[in-house]
Amino acid sequence: MYTQERTTMANLVVGGPVAVNSYDNAIVAALIENRPVMLVHAFNGGYLRPAELKEESHDKGVQLATALDPATKEAQGHLWHITPAGFFGQRPLYFIESAAGQVSPKPAGAGEAGAGRGDDGAPKPQRRRITVHQDAPKSTADTVQVGLPDKVGDKWRGKNGAPEDTQLWVVTVTPWGGITFVPITHPDAILGFKDHAVTANSEVRLTYNWGGDFTGTVINTFYPRLPNEWSVPYHHVFT
């Protein structure tokens, strides 16, 4: 049975066997401060990047890259925002949004004051989100797309008139300090890789959560990393 534990930091509630306790600054920064982080894979140290970095691309997926090339870094394709998006019961939900292809907000016109704005009053940027296929994980073709809610393909749009439900994720902190992503539309699945192959340029998709709980397995775990932590080795955690 998984309990909901509450930390002293910003009343963050985390579903799962452990709560964020401020020991991992990158997890706290990602979930509370909404700072962009790299999502580094627990198994091979690769990081997630959109297959297409341009802001007009909404029908391409996500890949696992093992080298941070200058073009990706310049376009911020290595960075993701884990953005709060309400609750599912007591579990907080999040969008996984790419910093690449971010659309700058337009100045608010008359009568638009306060619409779509952050806590500081500034207009929120539009960011492309990781969206799951409605029928995933039935086929290896049922991957994920990175795009705005109204721009992704039809099978990636939300059901029952809710355009965002295919983009909402339960983010769970694992006992070994990583995070796992579970889509609310497929609670028996987890963010993983096509054919379970964790290699360079692996295609991200949903895979069945053979672990059976919200912590997932090592092969489906990611470490959020802040810019000053990019060069930190991760493999020693499991040796």
PLY file of the C-alpha trace (Angstrom):
ply
format ascii 1.0
element vertex 239
property float x
property float y
property float z
element edge 238
property int vertex1
property int vertex2
end_header
0.00 0.00 0.00
1.42 3.33 -0.99
0.88 6.22 1.33
0.87 9.90 0.59
3.65 11.63 2.49
3.92 15.36 2.83
7.21 17.24 2.95
7.85 20.54 4.63
8.79 22.10 1.30
5.88 23.88 -0.36
3.50 21.14 0.81
4.64 18.89 -2.02
2.74 15.60 -1.99
4.45 12.67 -3.68
2.74 9.34 -4.31
4.84 6.29 -3.64
6.90 4.68 -0.93
9.14 7.70 -0.39
8.68 11.45 -0.34
11.01 14.08 -1.74
13.08 15.12 1.24
15.26 17.83 -0.34
18.33 15.59 -0.59
18.20 15.62 -4.38
18.19 19.25 -5.41
17.35 18.44 -9.03
14.11 16.64 -8.09
13.06 19.51 -5.85
14.00 22.08 -8.50
12.08 20.21 -11.18
8.90 19.53 -9.21
8.65 22.64 -7.03
10.61 25.37 -8.77
9.79 24.16 -12.31
13.40 24.63 -13.36
14.39 22.86 -16.59
16.38 19.68 -16.07
18.00 16.94 -18.09
16.24 13.59 -17.80
19.17 11.20 -17.63
18.52 7.48 -17.94
19.48 5.27 -15.01
20.86 2.44 -17.12
23.17 3.97 -19.70
23.47 7.65 -18.77
21.80 8.85 -21.98
19.34 11.73 -21.91
15.91 12.30 -23.42
15.53 14.74 -26.32
12.70 15.45 -28.77
13.27 13.77 -32.13
12.50 17.15 -33.72
13.54 20.37 -31.97
11.62 22.95 -34.01
8.58 24.64 -32.49
6.40 23.85 -35.53
6.92 20.08 -35.10
4.11 18.33 -33.24
4.07 14.79 -34.63
7.51 13.48 -33.73
8.54 11.50 -30.69
11.36 11.35 -28.16
14.76 9.69 -28.41
17.47 8.65 -25.99
20.72 10.40 -26.95
24.15 9.54 -25.59
26.06 12.60 -26.82
25.13 16.24 -26.19
25.82 17.87 -29.54
26.09 21.67 -29.90
22.90 21.95 -31.99
20.82 20.19 -29.34
22.35 22.25 -26.56
21.81 25.50 -28.43
18.15 24.64 -29.04
17.70 23.47 -25.42
16.66 20.07 -26.72
18.27 18.42 -23.68
16.09 20.30 -21.18
12.60 19.51 -19.88
10.13 21.21 -17.57
8.05 19.01 -15.25
5.08 21.34 -14.92
2.37 20.97 -12.22
-1.05 20.19 -13.71
-3.49 19.52 -10.90
-4.26 16.33 -8.99
-5.55 12.81 -9.62
-7.09 11.99 -6.27
-4.26 12.96 -3.92
-1.54 12.36 -6.46
-0.14 15.47 -8.12
-0.08 15.41 -11.91
2.48 16.94 -14.23
3.13 17.76 -17.86
6.54 16.81 -19.27
7.34 19.81 -21.44
10.29 20.35 -23.75
12.32 23.54 -23.53
13.07 23.12 -27.25
10.66 24.83 -29.62
9.17 26.94 -26.87
6.78 29.57 -28.22
7.27 32.99 -26.66
4.04 34.44 -25.27
2.41 37.36 -26.99
1.74 40.55 -25.02
-1.72 40.51 -23.47
-4.28 42.69 -25.20
-7.21 44.54 -23.74
-9.34 42.33 -21.55
-6.71 39.59 -21.35
-5.07 40.68 -18.12
-4.21 37.71 -15.95
-5.07 35.09 -18.57
-2.59 32.23 -18.75
-0.11 33.93 -16.49
2.37 32.70 -13.93
2.70 33.72 -10.31
4.88 36.64 -11.29
2.23 38.03 -13.64
4.22 37.32 -16.80
2.48 35.45 -19.65
3.30 31.74 -19.62
5.21 30.40 -22.62
3.65 27.68 -24.74
5.69 24.51 -24.47
5.33 21.26 -26.38
4.38 18.36 -24.12
5.02 14.63 -24.24
1.73 13.06 -25.32
0.89 9.36 -25.24
-1.03 7.37 -27.84
-4.58 6.49 -26.80
-4.07 2.79 -27.54
-0.58 2.44 -26.08
1.12 0.14 -25.30
-0.67 -2.31 -27.65
1.75 -1.82 -30.53
5.36 -0.76 -30.92
3.99 1.96 -33.20
2.05 3.47 -30.30
4.86 5.73 -29.24
4.76 9.27 -27.85
4.60 12.65 -29.55
5.93 16.04 -28.49
3.50 18.80 -29.32
0.90 21.29 -28.15
-2.48 19.83 -27.11
-4.30 21.04 -30.20
-1.50 20.20 -32.64
-0.67 16.54 -32.01
-2.26 13.75 -34.07
-5.83 12.62 -33.43
-4.86 9.41 -31.63
-2.71 11.50 -29.31
-5.52 13.86 -28.36
-7.42 13.43 -25.13
-10.54 11.35 -24.80
-13.96 12.45 -23.59
-13.44 16.04 -24.60
-10.43 16.55 -22.34
-7.56 17.48 -24.67
-4.92 17.22 -21.98
-5.64 13.81 -20.47
-3.15 12.05 -22.74
-0.49 14.48 -21.53
-0.91 14.08 -17.76
1.65 12.06 -15.80
2.07 10.78 -12.27
5.69 11.51 -11.34
6.95 9.16 -8.68
10.22 9.41 -6.79
11.89 6.03 -6.54
13.75 4.70 -3.48
17.05 5.05 -5.35
16.64 8.76 -6.06
15.30 8.71 -9.60
11.87 9.46 -11.00
9.39 7.38 -12.96
6.59 8.58 -15.24
3.17 6.88 -15.35
0.45 8.24 -17.69
-2.97 8.57 -16.08
-4.62 7.10 -19.19
-2.56 3.88 -18.91
-1.87 3.24 -15.21
-0.48 -0.24 -15.93
2.17 1.23 -18.23
5.28 3.32 -17.74
7.50 5.56 -19.86
10.05 3.22 -21.43
11.58 2.30 -24.77
10.53 0.48 -27.91
11.43 -3.22 -27.70
12.87 -2.47 -24.23
16.16 -1.55 -25.92
18.04 1.16 -24.04
20.54 2.13 -26.71
21.54 5.35 -28.46
18.58 6.84 -30.36
16.16 4.42 -28.71
12.57 5.41 -29.39
10.64 6.37 -26.28
7.22 4.77 -25.92
4.99 3.25 -23.26
5.84 -0.21 -22.01
4.01 -2.43 -19.57
5.10 -1.86 -16.00
6.26 -5.35 -15.14
7.31 -4.12 -11.72
3.66 -3.73 -10.81
4.03 -0.59 -8.71
4.52 3.12 -9.21
8.28 2.98 -8.68
8.80 1.13 -11.94
12.11 -0.58 -12.61
15.69 0.59 -13.13
15.26 0.39 -16.89
12.41 2.90 -16.71
13.95 5.33 -14.23
15.39 8.76 -14.96
17.54 11.09 -12.92
16.74 14.81 -13.19
19.99 16.72 -13.51
20.58 20.45 -13.22
23.17 22.19 -15.42
25.86 22.07 -12.74
25.36 18.31 -12.38
25.66 17.25 -16.02
29.09 15.67 -15.59
28.16 13.57 -12.57
28.47 9.79 -13.22
25.35 7.78 -12.36
26.32 4.16 -12.88
27.96 3.85 -9.46
24.53 4.02 -7.84
23.90 0.40 -8.83
27.32 -1.11 -8.16
0 1
1 2
2 3
3 4
4 5
5 6
6 7
7 8
8 9
9 10
10 11
11 12
12 13
13 14
14 15
15 16
16 17
17 18
18 19
19 20
20 21
21 22
22 23
23 24
24 25
25 26
26 27
27 28
28 29
29 30
30 31
31 32
32 33
33 34
34 35
35 36
36 37
37 38
38 39
39 40
40 41
41 42
42 43
43 44
44 45
45 46
46 47
47 48
48 49
49 50
50 51
51 52
52 53
53 54
54 55
55 56
56 57
57 58
58 59
59 60
60 61
61 62
62 63
63 64
64 65
65 66
66 67
67 68
68 69
69 70
70 71
71 72
72 73
73 74
74 75
75 76
76 77
77 78
78 79
79 80
80 81
81 82
82 83
83 84
84 85
85 86
86 87
87 88
88 89
89 90
90 91
91 92
92 93
93 94
94 95
95 96
96 97
97 98
98 99
99 100
100 101
101 102
102 103
103 104
104 105
105 106
106 107
107 108
108 109
109 110
110 111
111 112
112 113
113 114
114 115
115 116
116 117
117 118
118 119
119 120
120 121
121 122
122 123
123 124
124 125
125 126
126 127
127 128
128 129
129 130
130 131
131 132
132 133
133 134
134 135
135 136
136 137
137 138
138 139
139 140
140 141
141 142
142 143
143 144
144 145
145 146
146 147
147 148
148 149
149 150
150 151
151 152
152 153
153 154
154 155
155 156
156 157
157 158
158 159
159 160
160 161
161 162
162 163
163 164
164 165
165 166
166 167
167 168
168 169
169 170
170 171
171 172
172 173
173 174
174 175
175 176
176 177
177 178
178 179
179 180
180 181
181 182
182 183
183 184
184 185
185 186
186 187
187 188
188 189
189 190
190 191
191 192
192 193
193 194
194 195
195 196
196 197
197 198
198 199
199 200
200 201
201 202
202 203
203 204
204 205
205 206
206 207
207 208
208 209
209 210
210 211
211 212
212 213
213 214
214 215
215 216
216 217
217 218
218 219
219 220
220 221
221 222
222 223
223 224
224 225
225 226
226 227
227 228
228 229
229 230
230 231
231 232
232 233
233 234
234 235
235 236
236 237
237 238
